[in-house]
Amino acid sequence: MPTKQAGLTKKTVVSAADPVLATSVGAVAFTNPILTASGTYGSGKEYTDFVDLADLGGVVTKSVTLNPIRGNPPPRVVETPSGMLNAIGLQNEGVHVFLNELLPPLKKQARKVVVNVAGKSKEDYLEVTSILDKSGVDALELNISCPNVKEGGIAFGVCAQTAAGLVSEIRKRTTLPLWVKLSPNVTDIVSIAKAVQDAGADALVVSNTYLGMAIDIEKKKPILANITGGLSGPAIHPLALRMVWQVAKNVSCPVVAVGGVKSVREVIAFLLAGASAVEVGTMNFVDPSICGRLPLELADWCRSHETTVKKLIGALEA
Ligand SMILES: Cc1cc2nc3c(=O)[nH]c(=O)nc-3n(C[C@H](O)[C@H](O)[C@H](O)COP(=O)(O)O)c2cc1C
């Protein structure tokens, strides 16, 4: 029998749509704050043996570009202590295959679909945005922070003026909620966050991977064919947490956190630091069921602490 406790109904069985989990990122309402991180979940179908996609707050897709991209030559991933380096290089089938083949089944299964958009040039970003504008997706996430491509990607995300210029042009092409995924490979992420917000971003995603490298000491050669790659996984969580906190207290738009989530504890830490939703990436490769479990564990934690996700957001006492 449910019992009443401090205004919350205490239940023994929690669900991924438990009201304590409700959150929103600007105008987009989510049943729970657990989203997938771009590039670690394909377009969802790879995980349906492990997770009911409807149990997630939403799915953020792999970066979609105008034309298909084969990505970088292998080796493209290396395991590191508590993390991994990747230099995939935005491999994807292009926006038209995405729209015709990948998006329809995803829209049927996921509660919310956020499409991550990348480009080699400003024109690429603008065209992909225009094409997706009427696709019925819930939001766009602009990847201006990919560290693994020669043109585009991070080149747009490391200078406040360039980032703001791109975002203001894209803003004119779509009425969809526009999230901008920032690069952590900068001296002052707050100045870029503010510039991008002022240029029309509806939310900031903090953040992409941290530039790193690995060396095969016997061969005296880099392990990644691309030489450098982006570091992700539990190793980066403290760095991401610091940036989420810094950004959230300096902007007025919502922040979506990403970096190193491996359990419900990092999700709660991100919420306390000011995030309205949390993306989970590398740990999907270790435990493909994690995104289905986290909402349940978070609901359980909220109920046992007599709180809600909305109350946790930005509740850090510092
Ligand atoms: C293999 C791999 C591929 C990725 N591809 C993309 C991508 O296409 N677009 C993007 O914005 N981020 C991409 N990312 C970055 C993730 O979305 C996320 O920002 C990063 O991995 C940090 O989160 P995590 O520590 O939970 O993995 C990729 C990460 C990995 C590990």
The ligand as an ORCA input file, in Angstrom:
! r2SCAN-3c Opt
* xyz 0 1
  C      32.711      6.442    -29.229
  C      32.191      7.833    -28.983
  C      31.610      8.541    -30.026
  C      31.123      9.829    -29.823
  N      30.535     10.501    -30.848
  C      30.003     11.730    -30.636
  C      29.311     12.402    -31.672
  O      29.126     11.887    -32.789
  N      28.824     13.648    -31.414
  C      28.965     14.247    -30.183
  O      28.497     15.376    -30.001
  N      29.605     13.613    -29.171
  C      30.121     12.380    -29.367
  N      30.748     11.728    -28.340
  C      30.875     12.382    -27.015
  C      29.769     11.923    -26.068
  O      28.489     12.285    -26.537
  C      29.973     12.532    -24.642
  O      29.969     13.935    -24.740
  C      31.302     12.084    -24.022
  O      31.565     10.741    -24.323
  C      31.317     12.289    -22.500
  O      30.352     11.499    -21.862
  P      30.692     10.074    -21.172
  O      31.874     10.308    -20.273
  O      29.454      9.679    -20.449
  O      31.045      9.141    -22.285
  C      31.236     10.431    -28.522
  C      31.823      9.703    -27.478
  C      32.291      8.423    -27.694
  C      32.887      7.672    -26.532
*
